[in-house]
């Protein structure tokens, strides 16, 4: 398809990138039912690593098969598919060229207690498998955060030199944050800004609550009368915090929930100017036809 003015505008924000990286970023923006709109809906399937196979796939046993997820993302008309090394290797040949891929470069697991992730893939793997981007999770506030920043900085330089895009999952967690703090608006906005500063093309954060976690930040929010009263207002602030909206910010679908609750969140994201969503368990844990219908509703909302 011809590149739209909106896609050209977004690509223009990434002033230092080479044509290869911009072409790979354009692949996501020109893929599927949201092609050309500047919006993205991506399927991530790293939950097997994070939570274990039964917790991830037993609700819909067809999802134990890696091919299931490739096909779901393609048939739903999504913008991309993200997964760890083994999942992508299991379908890379069968589905080559059919949907842009994000190789998730690091992973945690629920058998460990530390707030850290292990690097489990390389930029060379991403190129070998035909991926358009690498993906990486950082935990701002973790005891391992600075090490993670150094890891993603090195991988980002390597990926951009090779013409790949970079997607950063920025999930604040650590000893200084309680559970409410992990999704507080000041913390989510800070996490998105950190990812932008680290050179991410696409930033993934969680939908923020109206909680303010840091006393120093709370004072500024109150003095400057920053509106955090509604989900759309909070989304606008997170996008603003990502270089005044000049970085693509997408939001997770959150914990497994009802269709009605999920769609309320999606409408809030869309109204607030989110660039889209990255939704895993809330889709692939449902029966295939139900998941396809739900994803179509989500795409329709982002289309406006």
C-alpha positions in Angstrom: 0.0 0.0 0.0 1.1 3.6 -0.5 2.4 5.3 2.7 -0.1 7.7 4.1 0.7 11.2 5.3 0.2 10.1 8.9 2.7 7.3 8.5 5.2 9.8 6.9 4.6 12.2 9.7 5.4 9.5 12.3 8.5 8.3 10.5 9.7 11.9 10.4 9.9 12.0 14.1 12.8 9.5 14.1 15.3 11.9 12.7 18.5 9.8 13.4 17.4 6.5 11.9 18.6 4.9 8.7 16.3 3.8 5.9 16.3 0.2 7.0 15.0 1.0 10.5 12.4 3.4 9.1 11.3 0.7 6.6 10.9 -1.8 9.4 8.9 0.7 11.5 6.8 1.4 8.5 6.0 -2.3 8.1 4.1 -2.2 11.5 2.3 1.0 10.5 1.3 -0.4 7.1 0.2 -3.8 8.2 -3.3 -5.2 8.8 -6.6 -3.5 9.4 -5.0 -0.4 10.9 -2.6 0.1 8.1 -1.9 3.8 7.4 -3.8 5.1 10.4 -0.8 5.5 12.7 -2.4 3.1 15.1 -1.1 -0.4 16.1 -2.6 -3.5 17.7 0.1 -6.1 18.5 -0.2 -9.7 19.8 2.5 -10.5 22.5 3.0 -14.1 23.5 5.8 -14.2 26.1 3.5 -15.3 28.9 4.7 -18.9 28.8 8.1 -17.7 29.9 6.7 -15.2 32.4 4.0 -17.3 34.0 4.4 -20.9 32.8 2.5 -22.9 30.2 -0.6 -24.0 32.1 -1.3 -20.5 33.4 -0.9 -19.1 29.9 -2.5 -21.7 27.6 -4.6 -24.2 29.5 -7.7 -22.0 29.1 -7.4 -22.4 25.3 -5.3 -25.5 24.7 -4.9 -24.7 21.0 -2.6 -21.9 22.1 0.1 -24.4 23.2 1.0 -24.5 19.5 3.2 -21.6 18.4 1.6 -21.6 15.0 -1.7 -20.8 16.6 -0.5 -17.3 17.6 1.1 -16.5 14.2 -2.2 -17.4 12.5 -4.3 -15.5 15.0 -2.4 -12.3 14.5 -2.5 -12.6 10.7 -6.2 -13.6 10.6 -7.2 -10.8 13.0 -5.4 -8.2 10.8 -3.0 -7.1 13.5 0.0 -4.9 13.1 2.6 -7.3 14.5 3.4 -10.3 16.6 5.9 -10.4 19.5 7.4 -13.5 21.2 10.6 -15.0 22.6 13.2 -16.8 20.5 11.7 -20.3 20.6 8.2 -19.3 19.7 9.3 -17.3 16.7 11.7 -20.0 15.6 8.8 -22.5 15.7 6.9 -20.6 13.0 9.4 -18.3 11.2 9.5 -20.3 8.0 5.8 -21.2 7.7 4.8 -17.5 8.2 7.8 -15.7 6.7 6.8 -12.3 5.5 3.2 -12.5 6.5 3.3 -10.2 9.6 6.1 -8.0 11.1 7.8 -9.8 14.0 9.2 -8.5 17.3 11.9 -10.8 18.8 11.5 -10.4 22.6 15.2 -10.3 23.7 14.8 -10.8 27.5 12.5 -12.6 29.8 11.8 -13.3 33.4 10.1 -16.3 35.0 7.8 -16.9 38.0 10.3 -19.4 39.5 12.7 -16.5 40.4 12.2 -13.7 42.9 14.5 -11.0 41.7 13.1 -8.1 39.6 15.3 -8.8 36.6 15.2 -10.4 33.2 17.8 -12.6 31.4 18.8 -11.8 27.8 17.7 -14.8 25.8 18.3 -13.8 22.2 20.5 -11.6 20.0 20.2 -9.0 17.2 21.7 -11.7 14.9 18.8 -14.0 15.8 16.3 -11.2 14.9 17.9 -10.8 11.5 18.1 -14.5 10.9 14.4 -14.9 11.6 13.3 -12.0 9.5 12.1 -9.9 12.4 11.4 -6.2 12.0 12.2 -5.2 15.6 13.7 -6.3 18.8 11.7 -6.1 22.1 13.1 -5.6 25.6 11.7 -5.1 29.1 13.1 -2.7 31.6 12.0 -2.4 35.3 12.6 1.2 36.4 12.9 1.2 40.2 14.3 -2.3 40.3 17.7 -3.0 41.9 18.7 -4.2 38.4 17.4 -1.2 36.5 20.7 0.4 35.7 22.1 -2.8 34.4 19.0 -3.2 32.2 19.5 0.4 30.9 23.0 -0.5 29.9 21.9 -3.7 28.2 19.1 -2.1 26.1 21.4 0.8 25.2 23.9 -1.6 23.7 21.3 -3.7 22.0 19.6 -0.6 20.6 22.8 0.6 19.0 23.3 -2.8 17.4 19.7 -3.1 16.3 19.5 0.4 14.7 22.9 -0.2 12.9 21.3 -3.4 11.5 18.2 -1.6 10.4 15.8 -2.9 13.0 13.3 -1.0 15.1 13.3 -1.1 18.9 10.3 -1.8 21.2 10.7 -1.2 25.0 8.3 -2.6 27.6 8.8 -0.2 30.5 7.3 -1.7 33.7 8.2 0.1 36.9 8.7 -2.3 39.8 11.1 -2.7 42.7 11.5 -2.3 46.4 10.7 1.4 46.4 7.3 0.9 44.8 4.2 -0.8 46.2 1.6 -2.4 44.0 -0.3 0.8 43.6 2.9 2.7 42.6 3.6 0.4 39.7 0.6 1.8 37.8 0.5 5.3 39.3 0.2 8.1 36.7 3.4 9.8 37.7 5.3 6.5 37.6 3.9 5.4 34.3 4.7 8.7 32.7 8.2 8.6 34.1 8.6 5.0 32.8 7.5 6.0 29.3 9.9 9.0 29.3 12.8 6.8 30.3 12.1 4.4 27.4 12.0 7.3 25.0 15.3 8.6 26.4 16.8 5.1 25.9 16.0 5.3 22.2 12.9 3.2 21.8 10.8 3.6 18.7 7.8 2.0 20.3 7.1 2.2 24.0 4.8 -0.1 25.9 3.4 0.8 29.3 0.4 -0.2 31.4 -2.7 2.0 31.6 -2.1 4.3 34.6 -4.4 4.9 37.5 -5.0 8.3 39.1 -2.7 7.4 42.0 0.4 9.7 42.6 3.2 7.7 44.1 6.2 10.1 44.5 5.7 13.0 47.0 7.9 15.3 45.0 6.0 14.5 41.8 2.6 14.8 43.5 3.5 18.4 44.6 4.1 19.3 40.9 1.0 17.6 39.6 -1.1 19.5 42.1 0.7 22.9 41.6 0.5 22.6 37.8 -3.0 21.3 37.9 -2.2 18.3 35.6 -5.4 16.5 34.9 -5.3 12.9 35.9 -8.9 12.5 36.8 -9.9 10.2 33.9 -8.2 7.5 31.9 -8.2 9.5 28.7 -6.6 12.4 30.5 -3.9 10.1 32.0 -3.2 8.6 28.6 -2.8 12.1 27.1 -0.3 12.9 29.8 1.7 9.7 29.2 1.8 10.4 25.5 2.9 14.0 26.2 5.7 12.6 28.4 7.0 10.7 25.5 8.6 13.6 23.6 5.3 15.5 23.4 3.7 12.6 21.4 6.6 12.1 19.0 7.2 8.6 20.1 4.8 5.7 19.5 3.2 4.7 22.9 1.0 1.7 23.2 -0.6 0.3 26.2 -1.1 -3.3 27.6 -4.5 -4.9 27.9 -3.8 -5.7 31.6 -4.8 -8.7 33.5 -7.3 -11.2 32.0 -10.7 -9.6 32.4 -14.2 -9.5 30.9 -14.8 -8.3 27.4 -16.8 -5.4 28.7 -14.1 -4.2 31.1 -11.4 -4.6 28.4 -13.4 -2.5 25.8 -14.0 0.2 28.4 -10.2 0.4 28.8 -9.6 0.4 25.0 -12.1 3.2 24.5 -10.3 5.2 27.2 -6.9 4.6 25.4 -8.3 5.7 22.1 -10.0 8.8 23.5 -6.7 9.8 25.2 -4.7 9.5 22.0 -2.9 6.2 22.6 -1.2 4.9 19.5 -2.7 1.5 20.1 -2.5 -1.5 22.3 -0.6 -4.7 22.8 -2.9 -7.4 24.0 -2.0 -11.0 24.9 -3.9 -13.1 27.4 -7.2 -11.2 26.9 -7.2 -12.6 23.4 -5.3 -15.9 23.0 -6.9 -17.3 26.2 -10.3 -17.0 24.5 -11.6 -19.4 21.9 -10.3 -18.5 18.5 -13.6 -17.1 17.0 -14.3 -15.1 20.1 -10.8 -13.7 20.1 -11.1 -12.7 16.4 -14.4 -10.9 17.1 -12.9 -9.1 20.1 -9.8 -8.0 18.2 -12.0 -6.7 15.4 -14.0 -4.6 18.0 -10.7 -3.3 19.4 -9.4 -2.4 15.9 -12.7 -0.6 15.1 -12.4 1.5 18.3 -8.8 2.6 17.4 -9.9 3.4 13.8 -12.4 5.8 15.4 
